[in-house]
Amino acid sequence: MSRTSRSALVVFFAAAIMIFGAFSAQGQIADGAQMRFVHALPGAGAVDVYVNSTLAIVDLAFGEASPYLAVPAGTYSLSVTQSGEASPLWQQEVALAAGGAKTLIVSSINPLQFSEFAEDLNPVAFGKARFTAVHAIADAPAVDIVLTDGRPVVPGLAYNTPYGTLDLPALTYELAVVPGGAALAEAIIPAAEYSLNSGESYMIVAYGTAADPDIMVLQTAARAEAADPGALRLAHLLPDAAEVDLFLNDTLVSPKLAFGESTGFMQVAPGSYNIAVRPTGSPEALATGVVEVVAGEATSAYIVDSTAPRITTASAALSQINATSSLFTLVNATGGDASVSAALADGTPLGGVLSSGAVESTIVQPRSGGVTVSLDSSAISAEFPLALASIYGGVYFNAIAVTGADGDQVVLLDPVAVAQSLNSAPIVAPAEVVVPPTEVPPPPTATPAPIVAPVEPTATSSVVINPEPTVAPATEGPTARVRLNPGANLHLRQYPSSEAFSLGLVQSGSVLLVLGRAGEPEPPLGSTPDPNAEEFIDPATELEEDEDLDPGTTWLNVIFVTEDGGSVTAWVNALYLSVLDVRGLPQRLADLPMIPSNRAGFAQATSIQPPTAPDRTIFAFTGNVAPGARVHIRRTPDTAAESLALVPGDVRLIFQGLNEDRDWYFVRYEDASAVVEGWISSLYVVSFEQLGRVVDLERIESLGELVTLTGEERGGVVTFAAPTSAVPESIRDLIVGEVFNLNVGTNLHLRRYDDAAAESLALLSGGTVVTIDARNEDGSWLRATYDGTVGWVSSQYVRLTLNGEAYDLNELPVVVARPLPTETPEDGSASGNG
């Protein structure tokens, strides 16, 4: 988002980047269209969105929206999965007309699918903004959006119903959300300020639940009237100044802009524009200037220098940005002796070192991990990690170093989606999920008022258990009947957590046997209790006589008897149950016996099988070494200790633990000839991954999976025996590559060239055998033949053998994957690359 309200009740979010498209994406693709996704389903975890089986949006969390994706007009198949998973939660199709823009919002499980809202991005008059609203609170009545004087701006806004648009002057408006026809005092979302910028379209989305509503604001630049426009953004970078109003050619284009905020990129006709910066509400100018806007370029005008405010500019050519390439511009506007530089999370520099007044732009490819800006001056030497969890393709990033009364600092302006499309997502694992077709259930014919807010029960890839929910099984203990909306299902969890593995789903009306409620965890077998562990306190002991436990925070251990005579023992949240004692009277939850909360659920004698635990192996990636250098794995955590192996400076290791000082990691390394376990210095580990996603030690520790060792553990080497089986005649005397070292459920790309961005020709699963005949210069890619197709595979995931013996990839001949451009020597004779 480019503007945020100062009210803590208003939250503006985006997924991965925090603006919702600043350019007309249709201009990037002939006959183009746009679509973006909003996660407004309360209680649901983060999701990934696949478009035509391509991972387009990663890790979209509740309360977040993606930027617009630029795509050709047509019909698209959507598949939504839990973040990092392969099986779909739901699937549907969406049709996009040429020039159209749709916002797809999921806010209910009845039905579980995106609702479509068209947005009008046609040109808006200079000095005005476009405004519309969406009601996405499934359990709330129709609402009015009103001004603080009670006048309605959007009256009678019904749930999931599109509303028209209003073109309003670029001003600051105080708006509140009230139940239809109600007074301001009854607001469900209190009044807050919303500043509208010239030339932009705003979609206000009310989401959440009736008990806990919230607002997000989706902001997009409207199209330009000019045939070949440029783009202009204005940013407030005076650290010690209050809010300002920005005028362009004497027209107010951005009211009440605070430090660190910017307008979106306004699409305007090329030419000269006069800028005036005034304290909000004042006729006096803090700074004035003239900026030149060039067709096809994005120009940013920054208000900098608190001692003598001035306007400085930087421009970037939009032609450098495409779906798989982003642009990062770094500006040093400190005005002193400070120098700045930027680097990716793996240490790769983004350009050079910039002195005061310098500007540099660098192309960057999609990747997980962010960017850090380093600033060095006579007064300070510091690093400023930018708020970027990952980098999508098709985006413009802009960081500026500025000086204020408290010293130098770095500001990241809101990243701008210029040409983000289906293949712009960062690569989070070497996998490409191919989602099988799944029928999307039709919407119900009638939707009564919800019994409870749809928080825990959501459709997932788990098996749905469909009993006849009418007869309660015979029991001498308490029972619970599932109470949900018609058509909804409840998760049977392996542990008492909404994030735990789902063993299956049961329908509303199903009857469960209640064993007890979640209690103190039991110690693992053979272990001794930790005397320093936090004491468990039963919440029931803190209740008054007439009180009971909160169902929303109480988990029950239950048994569900399946149709085939088996059973599933699992955990369910009491919020979605009607619990009765043996007499058929309401059961007090606090009186139930306690079951250890770490006791796992399971299935027995039923076609519903116990879950297979996901592979939670933690991988460590080496780095911070010179090209061609290798890293020692040592027997003990000491630089003087025996070296057991030298591994490449960019290899993946299995992380098993660390020493108490956290400066040595115990790792496992495997190749075709041996397995090495030992210690590696933390200096040479640049990142960690688990379940195909980047994690850090803090995250690993929070999951209870960080193992601290005493440092006395000693490494060792296990050498593989030579294979005794005969080599098949078909591969005799050929160099063979076997795909290995992949995450569970993932595949390896066979690409056209030795480049992770090159076209994928095929997907190779673990164990697939290919023939190898060459490598690239640094050995990071191998030329392979698979099923008659010749391409390139990453050497990191291929084990080489020749007639059953390990083969050194350095023995392979070096070839150039792509033809080099033809050169003409000075003597004029023709030459080529052979």
KOLSE-843658 format. One record per residue (C-alpha): x, y, z. Coordinates in steps of 0.5 Angstrom, whole numbers, plus 500, padded with zeros to 3 digits. Layout:
residues N
XYZ ...
//
This chain:
residues 834
500500500 502507499 498510504 497508511 492511516 494513523 488509526 491503529 484500527 485500520 490495517 493496510 496489507 499486501 502479500 510480499 510487496 506492499 502496493 497493489 499495482 501502480 501501472 496499467 498492467 494491460 499495457 504490458 500485454 497485448 489484449 491484457 487483463 489483470 487479477 489480484 487475490 485477497 485472503 479475508 477468510 477468518 481463522 484460515 492459514 496462509 495460502 498459495 495460489 496457482 493459476 493454470 498450475 503455475 505458482 503465482 502467489 506465495 504465502 498469502 495470509 489472512 488480511 493480505 492482498 496480492 498485487 495485480 497480475 498482468 495476464 492475457 485476456 481469457 479463462 484461467 483455472 485457479 487452485 488454492 492450497 495451504 501454504 507450502 502444500 500440494 493438494 488443493 483446498 478448492 479450485 475454480 475458473 475465472 474469466 477475464 475480458 480484455 482491459 478488465 481488472 478483477 479482485 478475487 476475495 475469499 471470505 466464507 466457507 459457504 461456498 469456499 471460493 473467490 468472489 469476483 469484483 470488477 474494478 474500473 481503472 479507466 482514466 480519472 480526472 486530474 486532481 481526483 481519485 476513484 473510490 469503491 467498497 466491498 463488504 466481506 464480513 460473512 456474518 455481518 448485516 448490510 452496512 453504510 460507510 459514512 462521514 463523521 457528520 453522518 452523511 452516507 458515502 456508500 449506503 446499504 452495502 450488502 455482503 459480497 455484493 459489488 458496488 459502483 464507483 465514486 470519483 472524489 477530489 484528492 482529499 483526506 476523508 474521515 470514514 466509519 462503517 456502521 450497520 445499515 441505517 445506524 448512527 455513527 455512535 454504533 460504528 462497527 469500525 470507528 472513524 479513521 482518516 483515509 487520504 486519497 491521491 490523484 489519479 488512483 483507484 481505491 477499493 475499501 474492503 471491510 473483512 473479518 467477523 462481526 465481532 472483530 471487523 477490520 479494513 484493508 485499502 487496495 490502491 491502484 493507479 488508474 490508466 492514463 489518458 495519454 497514449 504513451 504516458 510516463 509515471 510520476 511518484 512523490 515521496 515525503 523524506 523529511 525525517 523531522 517534518 510533519 505531514 505535508 500536502 503535495 501540489 502538482 501544477 497548483 492542483 492538490 494531488 496528495 493530502 496529509 502525506 507523512 514521512 516515509 510515505 509516497 503517492 503511487 505512480 501517477 500515469 501522466 502525459 510526458 512534460 514538465 510539472 511544477 511541484 510545491 510541498 506545503 505543511 498540511 493546511 498551510 499556504 506556505 511552501 517548504 520546497 518547490 521544484 520542476 520535474 521532467 516526466 519522460 514517456 516510458 519512464 518512472 520518475 520519483 521526486 523525493 522531498 529531502 534535506 531537513 535543514 534546507 528542504 529540496 526536491 531531488 529526482 531519480 528515473 528508471 526505464 520501465 522497459 528493464 522490468 518484465 515478469 521475471 526481472 525486477 529493478 532495484 534503485 538505490 539513492 544516496 540523498 544524505 548530503 554528507 560524507 555517507 556512502 551506501 551500498 545494498 546486498 541480497 540476503 546471500 551477500 550478492 551486491 546490488 550495484 556498487 558503493 554510492 557517494 552522496 547524490 549518486 543513484 544506481 539501478 540494478 536488475 534482480 531476479 525473483 528469490 526468497 529473502 530480502 535486501 540489506 542496505 549498508 551505510 557508512 559515514 564519519 558518524 555512523 556505520 550501520 546496516 538497514 534490513 529492508 522489509 522484504 520477505 521475498 522478491 517477485 519479478 515484475 516489480 520496481 523497488 526503491 530505497 533512499 538514504 536520507 539525513 535527519 536530526 537524529 542522523 542518517 537512515 534508509 527508507 524503502 518506498 512501497 514496491 510497485 508492481 509494474 509487470 508482475 505476472 504468473 511466472 513472477 513468484 520467487 522460487 521457494 523450492 525446486 518443485 513444480 506442483 501439478 494440481 489434479 482437477 477437483 470438482 468445485 462444490 456448487 453454492 448452497 441453495 440457502 445460507 442461514 445465519 452462521 451458528 459460529 464464526 467460520 474460524 477453525 472448520 475449513 475445507 482442506 485436502 484431507 479426507 472428508 468423512 461422511 457419516 450419517 449424522 443422526 445416531 449417537 454411538 453407544 457410550 457411557 461418557 460425554 458426547 459432542 455433536 458437531 455444530 456448523 453451517 450446513 455443508 461445512 466440515 470440522 477438522 479432526 486434528 492430530 494435536 490440539 492446534 489449528 495448525 496441526 495435521 488434519 486427520 480428516 473432516 467430519 460433517 455438521 451433526 456428527 457425534 463424537 465420544 469425548 475422552 477429555 480436554 487438553 492438559 499438561 504434556 507428558 514427558 517423552 518415554 525415558 526422559 526426566 522432567 526439566 526442573 526449569 520448565 514452566 509450571 503447567 497451570 490448569 485454567 480450570 483452577 482459576 475459574 469461579 464456581 459459576 464459570 466455565 472454560 472458554 470453548 474457543 481456547 479449549 481443545 477436546 480429545 475425542 473418538 469418531 467411529 467411522 462407517 467402516 467400523 474403525 475409529 479416529 482418535 483426534 483433537 477438536 476445538 470445543 467452539 464447534 461442539 455441543 457437549 452433553 454429559 451421560 444424562 443428556 445435559 450440558 457438560 461443564 468443560 472444566 469438569 472433564 478429565 485432562 488428556 496430555 496435550 502432546 498425545 497424538 491423534 491416530 486412525 485405527 481399523 479404518 480406511 482413514 489412515 494415520 497421517 504421514 508426518 511431513 519431512 521436516 528436515 532442516 537444510 543449511 546452505 553454505 556461502 561467504 566463500 571465494 569463488 572455487 573455494 571449499 568449506 571444511 567439515 571438522 570432527 570437533 567445533 574447532 578451527 584446529 580440529 581434523 578436517 573430515 571433508 571439504 565441501 563446495 561453497 554453495 552446497 546444501 547440508 542437513 542441519 542437525 544442531 549447534 553448539 551452545 555458543 551458536 558459532 558451530 553447526 553440526 551437519 550431515 553431507 552426503 555424496 555418491 561415495 560417503 556420508 560425512 557428519 561433523 562441524 561447520 563454522 557458522 560463518 559459512 552458513 548463509 541460510 536455512 530451509 525447511 519444508 521448502 521455505 527459508 527459515 532462521 534459527 529463531 523460527 526453528 527454535 520457536 517450533 521446538 526443533 532447534 537442537 543444542 549440543 554440548 560440543 563434545 559430539 564428534 563427527 565421522 565418515 561412513 564410506 559406501 561400498 562399491 555396488 555389486 549389481 551388474 550395470 544395465 547394458 543400456 547405460 554401460 560406458 555412459 555417464 549416468 546422473 541420478 536425481 537425488 537430494 530433493 525435498 519430499 514431493 518435489 521435482 527437478 527441472 530439466 531446463 533449456 539452458 543453464 539458468 534457473 529462469 530458463 524454460 522448463 522442458 520436463 520435471 524429474 522426480 527423485 531417482 530418475 536416471 538421465 545421461 550426462 555428457 557435459 557441464 558448464 564452466 563452473 560445474 553448477 549445471 550439467 547437460 542431460 538427456 532424458 527420454 530423448 530430450 536434451 537440456 540442463 539440470 542443476 548439479 546440486 541434485 544429481 549423483 554421477 556414476 560411470 559403470 556403477 562407480 562415482 564419477 567426478 563432474 570436473 572430468 566432464 567436458 565444458 560446453 557453452 549452453 547458449 551460442 555466443 554472439 558473433 564478433 567481428 575482429 578489427 581486421 574485418 575478417 569473420 569469426 565465430 564460436 565454432 
//
